[in-house]
């Protein structure tokens, strides 16, 4: 018995729901599909998504106010009927026609959280979206073996299966409802709660590629959130790679130099990242120097 939970905001999820629904029907599973819209402003998108209500055991509900990425997921889980929850982000689509079957067949009493992975289209997108595509292919589209080498760090919340009773113990943190890194914090909480995480090959394609400019902005906002997390003891320095490196840099007294690098070379970093061949080394250096800059300002 499966509850499929899909939060959305200004995004047409009707095709995703249609695909998931058809796969669920073929498995003979008892299921429901709950879609909550976080008070979208795009009326055409809302109209398209209304089609979901015509599918059996599926519903689309527009919330009366915007409540944020963490709280909407917790609300979906609260309203879910069944023992296993399949969370899907709005901008994904299953890579295989056996997507639901693979998840259902992996379910057992010993499993607590199951993550199937992510893929990106092979064709290089237009230049304005290249950075997000390169980052996704190099840092997110990893094999099961690669993910198991750092099980919790390489877990993403865009498609995962979790026992309902486990989710009630480790929810999304609502104190940061619209901050970046809510998935990082969720994965870290799973780790500290000793929740068993199983990696399998059952990927979705990530379709919603941000522009390079938007991805840079969001990435820098994520760095600002990490400062907040560290300050409020929501994470430790060793929990995330960038904060782990930052801790070592600070230990050896190098953070003032990197802080100055951000001010002197930040625009040059951005020029590379906005190009058709962005460097992940530059991307990492840009974020690390910004982290050092923010730390020096405090």
Secondary structure by P-SEA (a helix, b strand, c coil): cbbbbbbbccccaaaaaaaaaaaaaaacccbbbbbbbcccccaaaaaaacccccccccbbbbbcccccaaaaaaaaaaaccccbbbbbcccccccccaaaaaaaaaccccccbbbbccccccccccccaaaaaaaaaccccccaaaaaaccccccccccccccaaaaaacccccccccccaaaaaaaaaaaaaccbbbbccbbbbbcccccaaaaaaaaaaaaaaaaaaaaaccccccccaaaaaaaaaaaacaaaaaaaaaaacaaaaaaaaacccccaaaaaaaaaaaaaaaaaac
